[in-house]
């Protein structure tokens, strides 16, 4: 498949595009867009996608907190609210809006929406992030019900930790896989599960969590995030 990459850093986009071209001999195109800004972003993307037949849309753009924090104490709170809702919620709706009509015309297509396990339960100290990911999950499940009879697959992907820059995990482990391992496993679920944890270790964690009453899960997450916050604060003081 030919690939269109959309993100805000042209330098990084060009680097990934050339890697894909060299490794897979696949035609690639880049569109520079900052999903944190709403002004003209989607007009520019629409123009860039003009005439292209998009078979698969991956809504993967997202931001989280720098560290777990109480809502009112989140640094740059007003800016964070705007950016997080624009990037984590608005982008999913708008990109789907741009691409879905073509899929509908052809009676086939796949929309993969990357939510988060943090959206399965209210996650204290990551409250805003958790709520945006719950939106992505609900939006995906609703769309799947609306469009599955029309030949379109909409999948909600709910990962736990993956070893990425955003999670600040450097070394992959069994339950914190590398992006490559996670994506390979998650793609194996497309068309089989409309809602997936993506890989077996994450499915196991989700299965264990499913036995907990919601209040117990929330209390557990609060305790865990308070510990992470305390470690971050300690490190900040030492620096």
WOBELMO-V784373 format. One record per helix or strand of 2 or more residues. SS is the DSSP state (H for helix, E for strand). FROM is the first residue (numbers start at 0). LEN is the number of residues. If there is no record, write none. Layout:
ss | from | len
SS | FROM | LEN
SS | FROM | LEN
//
This chain:
ss | from | len
E | 2 | 5
H | 9 | 15
E | 27 | 5
H | 40 | 9
E | 55 | 4
H | 70 | 3
H | 76 | 30
E | 108 | 6
H | 116 | 3
H | 126 | 24
E | 151 | 6
H | 178 | 9
E | 194 | 2
H | 199 | 11
H | 213 | 25
//
